[in-house]
Amino acid sequence: MNTSDFKCKSTINFPNEGEITWESPSNIALIKYWGKKPVQIPTNPSISLTLNDCSTTTKLRFKRADSPKINLSLGGVENTSFLKKIHAFIDRIEPYCPFIKNYSLFIETENTFPHSSGIASSASGFSALALCIVSIEKDLMNYSDDFFFQKASFISRLGSGSACRSLYGPIAVWGNHSCYKNSNDEYAVPFYDAHEIFNNYQDTILIVDKGKKQVSSSVGHQLMNDHPFADSRFKQANQNIEKIKNILIEGNLPAFNELVEKEALSLHAMMMTSNPYFMLFKANTINIINKVWDKRNSSSLPMSITLDAGANVHLLYPEKYKNEITGFIREELIGYCENQQYICDKVGNGPLMKKEHYA
């Protein structure tokens, strides 16, 4: 699809005001992307599990105004620190949603998990906002459901790259690769061919650090531009996304665990070898990883770790082993979690509209 197809062809008959609410999930990448080309184009393809409970609910109230403004609240508290990103996002999407600059926007957003700590709050946040914005034009333009989600994924990407994957569940692919039909760099596509064991796969997120990351993902992506190992990493990621396709189809858990963990460690190795170098691991991140590996070796429980760009550890495993593994978490891992906190999540099916009203 040509990106010009996403340009809204009309600015007439739009409502004077309205209110839309969407809930959109976070996602956890199995094959990571790290590095971007302008504008928000990935340097390598990625594939992710869509989560179910870690989500952002965004209410967008909009009203025609001669001098439009944007107001943002997070968790019921007015937030100005993210307004710069919201304004940049609105500027980027204006060619595709030109009506948006006619409105004052009142954005109320709330996460079910700590933001800015490596659980992809930008993914759930920008995907929820994009869904609200594209909803304004959906019925007027007579969009099909497929096109609606494609455009929302495309728009999401202009706010946060990984956000485009949150539009689809249980698994989504973003970035062009010959092994995945219709895959492209502009928006994500769903992957429906995985073994049934992944339909209810579990993700327990062990909260090592709820604080804001000392280095943002945006800065980390930029550091790949002159990274000495960038080309090797991009080649590795392209090879791994090809490998994981058959692993997911076959439900090969030992191969899944090995590849997913290598990808997580490769991501963080890029951070540790950039210039300037940095480390998002905390001491308890490493303690948890070692405990998981020891337990897996001694018990053969099919679990694996992965991480986003943060200190928190995602523990992935089949639902069949939930009781045994949650017992292991309570007995041996909870002491490494900040305030003994962890989030029990699982694979989900994507966003959900909560409310829609126009006047």
C-alpha positions as CSV (number, residue, x, y, z in Angstrom):
1,M,0.0,0.0,0.0
2,N,1.2,3.5,-0.9
3,T,1.4,5.9,2.1
4,S,-0.6,8.4,0.1
5,D,-3.6,6.1,0.5
6,F,-3.6,7.0,4.2
7,K,-4.2,10.7,3.4
8,C,-7.7,11.7,4.5
9,K,-9.4,12.9,1.3
10,S,-11.9,15.3,2.9
11,T,-12.1,17.9,5.6
12,I,-15.8,18.6,5.3
13,N,-18.7,17.3,7.4
14,F,-16.5,16.6,10.3
15,P,-18.2,16.9,13.8
16,N,-17.9,20.1,15.8
17,E,-16.9,18.1,18.9
18,G,-16.9,14.7,20.4
19,E,-15.4,12.2,22.8
20,I,-13.7,8.9,22.0
21,T,-12.1,6.4,24.3
22,W,-9.8,3.5,23.3
23,E,-7.9,1.0,25.4
24,S,-4.7,-0.3,23.7
25,P,-2.2,-2.8,25.0
26,S,1.5,-2.7,25.3
27,N,3.6,-5.3,23.5
28,I,6.8,-7.1,24.2
29,A,9.2,-7.7,21.2
30,L,10.7,-11.1,20.7
31,I,12.9,-10.0,17.9
32,K,14.0,-6.5,18.8
33,Y,14.5,-3.4,16.6
34,W,17.1,-0.9,17.8
35,G,17.9,2.0,15.5
36,K,15.7,4.1,13.2
37,K,15.9,5.8,9.8
38,P,13.9,9.1,9.2
39,V,11.0,9.2,9.8
40,Q,10.3,6.5,12.3
41,I,11.4,3.7,9.9
42,P,13.0,0.7,11.5
43,T,16.6,-0.4,10.6
44,N,15.4,-4.0,11.0
45,P,12.1,-5.9,11.3
46,S,10.7,-6.9,14.6
47,I,8.0,-9.3,15.9
48,S,6.1,-9.0,19.2
49,L,3.6,-10.6,21.6
50,T,0.6,-8.3,22.2
51,L,-0.1,-8.1,25.9
52,N,-3.6,-8.2,27.5
53,D,-3.6,-6.4,30.9
54,C,-0.7,-3.9,30.5
55,S,-2.6,-1.2,28.6
56,T,-3.3,2.4,28.2
57,T,-6.8,3.9,28.2
58,T,-7.0,7.2,26.4
59,K,-10.0,9.5,26.3
60,L,-9.8,12.1,23.6
61,R,-12.2,15.1,23.8
62,F,-12.1,17.4,20.8
63,K,-13.8,20.6,19.9
64,R,-13.5,23.0,17.0
65,A,-11.6,26.2,17.9
66,D,-10.2,29.2,16.2
67,S,-7.0,28.9,18.3
68,P,-6.6,25.2,19.0
69,K,-4.7,24.0,22.0
70,I,-3.7,20.7,23.5
71,N,-4.2,19.7,27.1
72,L,-2.8,16.4,28.5
73,S,-3.4,14.6,31.7
74,L,-1.8,11.4,32.9
75,G,-3.4,9.4,35.6
76,G,-5.7,12.3,36.4
77,V,-2.9,14.8,36.8
78,E,-2.1,17.5,34.2
79,N,1.1,16.7,32.5
80,T,3.2,19.1,30.5
81,S,6.4,17.1,30.1
82,F,5.0,15.0,27.3
83,L,3.3,17.9,25.5
84,K,6.3,18.4,23.2
85,K,6.0,14.8,22.0
86,I,2.3,15.2,21.4
87,H,2.8,18.4,19.4
88,A,5.5,16.7,17.3
89,F,3.1,13.8,16.7
90,I,0.3,16.0,15.6
91,D,2.6,17.8,13.2
92,R,3.7,14.6,11.7
93,I,0.2,13.2,11.2
94,E,-1.3,16.4,9.8
95,P,-0.7,15.5,6.2
96,Y,-2.7,12.3,6.8
97,C,-5.3,13.7,9.2
98,P,-5.5,17.4,8.2
99,F,-8.8,17.9,10.2
100,I,-6.9,17.4,13.5
101,K,-5.5,21.0,13.5
102,N,-9.0,22.4,13.5
103,Y,-9.7,21.1,17.0
104,S,-8.6,21.8,20.6
105,L,-7.6,18.4,22.0
106,F,-8.2,17.3,25.6
107,I,-6.3,14.0,26.2
108,E,-6.8,12.0,29.3
109,T,-4.6,8.9,29.5
110,E,-4.0,6.3,32.2
111,N,-1.7,3.3,32.3
112,T,-2.2,0.0,34.1
113,F,1.5,-0.2,34.6
114,P,4.5,2.1,35.4
115,H,5.4,4.4,32.5
116,S,8.9,5.3,31.3
117,S,10.3,2.1,32.9
118,G,10.8,-0.2,29.9
119,I,7.3,-1.7,29.5
120,A,6.6,0.2,26.3
121,S,4.2,2.8,27.6
122,S,4.8,4.8,24.5
123,A,3.5,1.9,22.4
124,S,0.2,1.6,24.2
125,G,-0.1,5.3,24.6
126,F,0.4,6.4,21.0
127,S,-1.5,3.5,19.6
128,A,-4.5,4.4,21.8
129,L,-4.3,8.1,20.8
130,A,-4.0,7.1,17.1
131,L,-7.1,5.0,17.3
132,C,-9.0,7.9,18.8
133,I,-7.9,10.2,16.0
134,V,-8.5,7.9,13.1
135,S,-11.9,7.0,14.6
136,I,-13.0,10.6,13.9
137,E,-12.7,10.1,10.2
138,K,-13.5,6.3,10.0
139,D,-17.3,6.5,9.3
140,L,-17.1,9.7,7.2
141,M,-14.6,8.0,4.9
142,N,-16.3,4.7,5.0
143,Y,-13.2,2.8,6.0
144,S,-13.2,-1.0,6.2
145,D,-12.0,-2.4,9.5
146,D,-8.8,-3.6,7.8
147,F,-8.0,-0.2,6.5
148,F,-8.9,1.5,9.7
149,F,-6.4,-0.6,11.7
150,Q,-3.8,-0.2,9.0
151,K,-4.0,3.5,9.1
152,A,-4.1,3.6,12.9
153,S,-0.9,1.4,12.9
154,F,0.7,3.8,10.4
155,I,-0.2,6.8,12.4
156,S,0.9,5.2,15.7
157,R,4.3,4.6,14.2
158,L,4.8,8.3,13.7
159,G,4.5,8.7,17.5
160,S,6.4,5.6,18.6
161,G,7.8,2.9,16.4
162,S,6.7,0.0,18.5
163,A,3.2,1.4,18.9
164,C,2.3,0.2,15.4
165,R,2.6,-3.4,16.7
166,S,0.0,-2.8,19.4
167,L,-2.8,-2.6,16.9
168,Y,-2.8,-6.4,16.4
169,G,-2.9,-9.5,18.5
170,P,-1.7,-12.0,19.5
171,I,1.5,-11.5,17.5
172,A,2.5,-8.6,15.2
173,V,5.3,-8.0,12.7
174,W,6.7,-4.6,11.8
175,G,9.4,-4.1,9.1
176,N,9.8,-5.5,5.7
177,H,11.0,-9.1,5.4
178,S,10.4,-11.5,2.6
179,C,9.3,-14.3,5.0
180,Y,6.2,-12.4,6.2
181,K,3.4,-11.6,3.7
182,N,2.6,-7.9,3.4
183,S,5.2,-6.9,6.0
184,N,6.5,-3.4,5.5
185,D,8.3,-0.6,7.2
186,E,5.2,1.8,7.4
187,Y,2.8,-0.2,9.6
188,A,2.6,-3.5,11.3
189,V,0.7,-6.6,10.2
190,P,-0.8,-9.5,12.2
191,F,0.8,-12.9,12.3
192,Y,-1.9,-15.6,12.7
193,D,0.1,-18.7,11.9
194,A,1.6,-19.4,15.4
195,H,1.1,-22.7,17.2
196,E,-1.9,-22.6,19.6
197,I,0.4,-22.7,22.6
198,F,1.2,-19.1,22.0
199,N,-2.5,-18.0,22.1
200,N,-2.5,-17.8,25.9
201,Y,1.2,-17.5,26.5
202,Q,2.0,-15.9,29.9
203,D,4.2,-12.9,30.6
204,T,4.9,-12.1,34.2
205,I,6.7,-8.7,34.4
206,L,9.1,-8.6,37.3
207,I,9.4,-4.9,38.4
208,V,13.0,-4.3,39.2
209,D,12.8,-0.5,38.9
210,K,9.7,1.7,38.4
211,G,11.7,4.8,37.9
212,K,12.2,6.7,34.7
213,K,15.0,5.3,32.6
214,Q,18.3,7.3,32.7
215,V,18.6,7.0,28.9
216,S,15.4,7.2,26.8
217,S,14.7,4.8,23.9
218,S,14.8,7.7,21.5
219,V,18.4,8.5,22.5
220,G,19.3,4.8,22.4
221,H,18.0,4.4,18.8
222,Q,20.0,7.4,17.7
223,L,23.2,5.9,19.1
224,M,22.9,3.1,16.6
225,N,23.7,5.5,13.8
226,D,27.5,5.3,14.5
227,H,27.5,2.1,16.4
228,P,30.6,-0.1,15.5
229,F,28.4,-3.3,15.6
230,A,25.3,-1.9,13.9
231,D,25.6,-3.7,10.6
232,S,26.2,-7.1,12.4
233,R,23.2,-6.5,14.6
234,F,20.9,-5.6,11.8
235,K,22.0,-8.8,9.9
236,Q,21.5,-10.9,13.1
237,A,18.0,-9.5,13.6
238,N,17.0,-10.3,10.0
239,Q,18.3,-13.8,10.4
240,N,16.5,-14.2,13.7
241,I,13.1,-13.0,12.5
242,E,13.3,-15.6,9.8
243,K,14.2,-18.3,12.3
244,I,11.5,-17.5,14.7
245,K,8.7,-17.8,12.1
246,N,9.1,-21.6,12.0
247,I,9.7,-21.8,15.7
248,L,6.3,-20.1,16.3
249,I,4.5,-22.2,13.8
250,E,5.9,-25.5,15.2
251,G,5.6,-24.4,18.9
252,N,9.3,-25.4,19.5
253,L,9.7,-24.1,23.0
254,P,13.4,-24.9,23.6
255,A,14.3,-23.1,20.3
256,F,11.9,-20.2,21.2
257,N,13.5,-19.7,24.7
258,E,17.0,-19.7,23.3
259,L,16.4,-17.3,20.5
260,V,14.2,-14.9,22.5
261,E,16.9,-14.7,25.2
262,K,19.7,-14.1,22.7
263,E,17.7,-11.3,21.2
264,A,17.2,-9.6,24.6
265,L,20.8,-9.8,25.4
266,S,21.8,-8.6,22.0
267,L,19.6,-5.5,22.5
268,H,21.3,-4.6,25.8
269,A,24.7,-5.4,24.4
270,M,24.2,-2.7,21.8
271,M,23.5,-0.2,24.6
272,M,26.6,-1.3,26.5
273,T,28.8,-0.9,23.5
274,S,27.4,2.4,22.1
275,N,29.2,5.7,22.3
276,P,28.4,6.9,24.9
277,Y,27.8,3.5,26.4
278,F,25.1,2.9,29.0
279,M,23.5,0.1,31.0
280,L,19.8,-0.2,31.9
281,F,20.3,-3.5,33.8
282,K,20.2,-3.2,37.6
283,A,21.8,-5.6,40.0
284,N,18.5,-7.4,40.5
285,T,17.9,-7.7,36.8
286,I,21.0,-9.9,36.6
287,N,20.0,-11.7,39.8
288,I,16.6,-12.6,38.4
289,I,18.1,-13.8,35.1
290,N,20.5,-16.1,36.8
291,K,17.8,-17.5,39.1
292,V,15.6,-18.2,36.1
293,W,18.4,-20.0,34.3
294,D,19.3,-22.0,37.3
295,K,15.7,-23.1,37.8
296,R,15.2,-24.0,34.2
297,N,18.3,-26.1,34.2
298,S,17.3,-27.9,37.3
299,S,13.6,-28.4,36.6
300,S,13.3,-28.2,32.7
301,L,10.5,-25.7,33.1
302,P,10.0,-24.1,29.6
303,M,10.4,-20.5,30.6
304,S,12.5,-17.7,29.2
305,I,13.4,-14.1,29.9
306,T,13.2,-11.0,27.7
307,L,13.6,-7.3,28.4
308,D,12.5,-4.1,26.7
309,A,14.7,-1.1,27.0
310,G,14.7,-1.1,30.8
311,A,15.6,-3.0,33.9
312,N,12.4,-5.0,34.3
313,V,12.3,-8.7,33.3
314,H,9.6,-10.3,31.3
315,L,9.2,-14.0,32.2
316,L,7.6,-15.9,29.4
317,Y,6.0,-19.3,29.7
318,P,3.1,-21.5,28.6
319,E,-0.2,-21.3,30.6
320,K,0.1,-25.0,31.4
321,Y,3.0,-24.2,33.8
322,K,1.4,-21.1,35.4
323,N,0.9,-22.5,38.9
324,E,4.4,-23.9,39.2
325,I,6.2,-20.9,37.8
326,T,4.2,-18.3,39.8
327,G,5.1,-20.4,42.9
328,F,8.8,-20.1,41.8
329,I,8.3,-16.4,41.5
330,R,6.8,-16.0,45.0
331,E,9.5,-18.2,46.5
332,E,12.6,-17.1,44.8
333,L,12.2,-14.0,42.7
334,I,9.9,-11.6,44.5
335,G,12.7,-10.5,46.8
336,Y,14.5,-9.0,43.8
337,C,11.4,-7.0,42.8
338,E,10.9,-3.3,43.8
339,N,8.5,-3.4,46.7
340,Q,7.9,-7.1,45.8
341,Q,5.8,-6.0,42.8
342,Y,5.2,-8.0,39.7
343,I,2.5,-8.0,37.0
344,C,0.9,-11.2,35.8
345,D,-0.1,-10.7,32.2
346,K,-0.7,-12.8,29.1
347,V,-1.0,-12.6,25.4
348,G,-4.0,-10.6,24.2
349,N,-5.9,-9.8,21.1
350,G,-5.4,-6.1,20.6
351,P,-7.2,-2.8,21.3
352,L,-10.8,-2.2,22.4
353,M,-13.0,0.8,21.8
354,K,-14.7,1.9,25.1
355,K,-16.7,4.9,24.0
356,E,-17.6,7.0,20.9
357,H,-19.7,10.2,20.8
358,Y,-20.0,13.0,18.3
359,A,-21.9,16.3,18.1
